[in-house]
């Protein structure tokens, strides 16, 4: 009997290691070797691997703005969305540990004590009271013959890794949002400053126009036009001021603070940040290593693939080794008497030989989920490529536009000065002055907005390249 038991165990252990279901390999993806407008536009095959690239780690330092650095540091420590993402990582890690525990034996210790008192009709026949003691130690170990446990561990591990990448993606998005909102705040503050300066200049022109009207040099139409321009400019001030307040409140919430907590710190105007360092885009294939959303999608694909094997393992029998030792007695002083103890060990097999097609349906469901995860992975890569190319295009074109707008502002400033001079001398009419002042206000505002567009495109490019998630 003992020989048969040992032989059975040996056979089970020999075949252990067979793992059903498809083995996972990170899918290769055909991707361009270089970005548009470069000399080499052929394709390469890339797969997700680890990287030590730190070139975009602290990209926001490129704006050379201490306030940005301070806001980002506080947001990473305090933001509640990021805190939730971190807790999801801890949850996934615990789930992975639970799955891993299935690879090892389990044991439990139990004991009971009962007191029996004889009473009633049976008392004469079975007289007396007695006590019942029971204690035992049981152990079991599922032998992972067909790899179901290993596939479960593989799936849980990949899910945990995906949660880590998702947390990094939340961090990346958070940093980009903080910098973007800060840039918007400084831009609106600059536009508000320009609007107030133009309003002061227009009010001065209105005063001159009224004096000329009082002197009978010009008609009331010039006064009405000057008043209209002043009123229109003044009407923009509360809108811009409200937007400043909104940006400050958005930043406060990102830092998990009360909405007005940063008002004292940020209300005073500061310059519009400007990136001082060139963003190195690298090669497209690096996105698969840099972007946490791509890495998360790849890990979800790995988890889905492992669940095919987990479902397939249910087609086969399960083998376990069971054992236990214990004692049953009516006297406590026999507890250490080994002649009254029992011990047992032996294999166990269970097999669902008929389940009305449930297991096959579970396999098909897991296969469909894997195909969907693969499509999501491919779609994530395509979106990433498009985001990088769009950001690069926007950045290049806006730099050209910004240079042109700077020249326009210089020209408009000269035009306003000359038109006002000629108007006072009576050489030109008031329409020329109004047109010059409107053009100057518009070009100055457009130049400020263009600076913001350059910053936003830079932020978008750094985010699209996967910068800012590797630093802890």
Residue pairs with C-beta under 8 A, 6 or more apart in sequence:
5 345
5 346
5 347
8 347
9 321
9 347
12 143
12 145
12 319
12 347
13 143
15 145
16 143
16 144
16 145
17 147
18 145
18 146
18 147
19 146
19 147
19 150
19 151
19 309
20 146
20 147
20 148
20 151
20 309
20 312
20 313
20 315
20 316
21 147
21 151
21 305
21 306
21 308
21 309
21 310
21 311
21 312
21 313
22 305
22 308
22 309
24 154
24 301
24 302
24 305
24 306
26 47
26 48
26 49
26 298
26 302
27 47
27 298
27 301
27 374
27 377
28 45
28 46
28 47
29 45
29 46
29 47
29 288
29 378
29 381
30 43
30 44
30 45
31 43
31 44
31 45
31 46
31 284
31 285
31 287
31 288
31 381
31 385
32 41
32 42
32 43
32 44
32 284
32 385
33 40
33 41
33 42
33 43
33 44
33 283
33 284
33 285
34 40
34 41
34 283
34 284
35 281
35 283
35 284
35 388
35 389
35 392
36 389
36 392
36 393
44 285
46 285
46 288
47 288
48 288
48 289
48 294
48 295
48 298
49 288
49 289
50 289
51 286
51 289
51 290
53 282
53 286
53 289
53 290
53 470
54 470
54 471
55 280
55 282
55 467
56 279
56 280
56 290
56 462
56 465
56 466
56 467
56 468
57 467
57 468
57 470
57 471
58 468
58 471
59 279
59 462
59 467
59 468
60 68
60 69
60 72
60 175
60 179
60 462
60 468
61 69
62 275
62 276
62 277
62 279
62 458
63 179
63 273
63 274
63 275
63 276
63 455
64 273
64 274
64 276
65 182
65 270
65 273
67 182
67 266
67 270
68 178
68 179
68 182
68 273
71 178
71 179
71 182
71 251
71 255
72 175
72 178
72 179
74 255
75 82
75 174
75 175
75 178
75 254
75 255
76 82
76 171
76 174
76 175
78 255
78 256
78 257
79 174
79 254
79 255
79 256
80 256
81 170
81 174
82 167
82 170
82 171
82 174
83 256
85 163
85 166
85 167
85 170
85 171
86 167
88 163
88 166
88 167
89 160
89 163
89 164
89 167
91 163
92 156
92 159
92 160
92 162
92 163
92 164
93 160
93 163
95 156
95 159
95 160
96 153
96 156
96 157
96 159
96 160
98 156
99 152
99 153
99 155
99 156
99 157
100 153
100 156
100 157
102 142
102 144
102 149
102 152
102 153
103 144
103 149
103 150
103 153
104 141
105 139
105 140
105 141
105 321
106 139
106 140
106 141
107 137
107 138
107 139
107 140
108 137
108 138
108 139
109 135
109 136
109 137
110 135
110 136
110 138
111 133
111 134
111 135
111 136
112 132
112 133
112 134
112 135
113 131
113 132
113 133
113 134
114 131
114 132
115 129
115 131
115 132
116 129
116 130
116 131
116 132
117 129
118 126
118 127
118 128
118 129
130 330
131 330
131 331
131 332
132 328
132 330
133 327
133 328
133 329
133 330
133 331
133 332
133 335
134 326
134 327
134 328
135 326
135 327
135 335
136 324
136 325
136 326
136 327
137 324
137 325
137 326
138 322
138 323
138 324
138 326
139 322
139 323
139 324
140 320
140 321
140 322
140 323
141 320
141 321
142 149
142 318
142 319
142 320
143 319
143 320
143 321
144 150
145 316
145 317
145 318
145 319
146 312
146 313
146 316
147 309
147 313
148 309
148 310
148 313
148 314
148 318
150 309
151 306
151 307
151 308
151 309
151 310
151 313
152 306
152 310
154 302
154 303
154 306
154 309
155 303
155 304
155 306
155 307
155 310
156 303
158 299
158 300
158 302
158 303
158 306
159 299
159 300
159 303
161 299
161 302
162 296
162 297
162 299
162 300
162 303
163 296
165 292
165 293
165 295
165 296
165 299
166 292
166 293
166 296
168 292
168 469
168 470
169 292
169 293
169 296
169 469
171 468
171 469
172 292
172 463
172 466
172 467
172 468
172 469
173 463
174 254
175 468
176 459
176 460
176 462
176 463
176 468
177 254
178 251
178 254
178 255
179 273
179 455
179 459
180 455
180 456
180 459
181 247
181 250
181 251
181 254
182 247
182 251
182 273
183 272
183 273
183 452
183 455
183 456
183 459
184 243
184 247
184 452
185 244
185 247
185 248
185 251
185 266
186 269
186 270
186 271
186 272
186 273
187 272
187 448
187 449
187 451
187 452
187 455
188 240
188 243
188 244
188 247
189 244
189 269
189 270
190 269
190 271
190 272
190 448
190 451
191 240
191 445
191 448
191 449
192 237
192 240
192 241
192 244
192 269
193 269
194 441
194 444
194 445
194 448
195 233
195 236
195 237
195 240
195 441
195 445
196 237
198 233
198 437
198 440
198 441
198 444
199 230
199 233
199 234
199 237
201 416
201 437
202 226
202 229
202 230
202 233
202 437
203 230
205 226
205 229
205 420
205 433
205 437
206 223
206 226
206 227
206 229
206 230
208 420
208 423
208 424
209 218
209 222
209 223
209 226
209 430
210 223
210 226
212 218
212 222
213 219
213 220
213 222
213 223
217 426
218 430
221 430
222 429
222 430
225 430
225 431
225 434
226 430
226 434
229 434
229 437
229 438
233 441
244 267
245 263
248 260
248 262
248 263
248 266
248 267
249 259
249 260
251 262
251 266
252 258
252 259
252 260
252 261
252 262
253 259
255 261
255 262
272 448
272 451
272 452
272 455
273 455
274 451
274 454
274 455
275 454
275 455
275 458
279 395
279 458
279 461
279 462
279 465
281 388
281 392
281 461
281 465
282 290
282 465
284 385
284 388
286 465
287 294
287 381
287 384
287 385
287 388
287 465
287 466
288 294
288 295
288 298
288 381
289 295
289 466
290 465
290 466
290 467
291 380
291 384
291 464
291 465
291 466
292 466
292 469
293 380
293 384
294 377
294 380
294 381
294 384
294 466
297 373
297 376
297 377
297 380
298 377
300 373
300 376
300 377
301 370
301 373
301 374
301 376
301 377
303 373
304 366
304 369
304 370
304 372
304 373
305 370
305 373
307 366
307 369
307 370
308 363
308 366
308 367
308 370
310 366
311 359
311 362
311 363
311 365
311 366
312 363
314 352
314 359
314 362
315 359
315 363
316 351
317 349
317 350
317 351
318 349
318 350
318 351
319 347
319 348
319 349
320 347
320 348
320 349
320 350
321 345
321 346
321 347
321 348
322 344
322 345
322 346
322 347
322 348
323 343
323 344
323 345
323 346
324 343
324 344
324 345
325 341
325 342
325 343
325 344
326 341
326 342
326 343
327 334
327 335
327 340
327 341
327 342
328 342
329 335
329 340
334 340
352 359
384 464
387 460
387 463
387 464
388 461
388 464
388 465
390 460
390 464
391 457
391 458
391 460
391 461
391 464
392 461
394 453
394 457
394 460
395 454
395 457
395 458
395 461
398 450
398 453
398 454
398 457
399 454
401 450
402 447
402 450
402 451
402 453
402 454
405 443
405 446
405 447
405 450
406 447
408 443
408 446
408 447
409 440
409 443
409 444
409 447
412 436
412 439
412 440
412 443
412 444
413 440
415 436
415 439
415 440
416 433
416 436
416 437
416 440
418 436
419 428
419 432
419 433
419 435
419 436
419 437
420 433
420 436
422 428
422 432
423 429
423 430
423 432
423 433
462 468
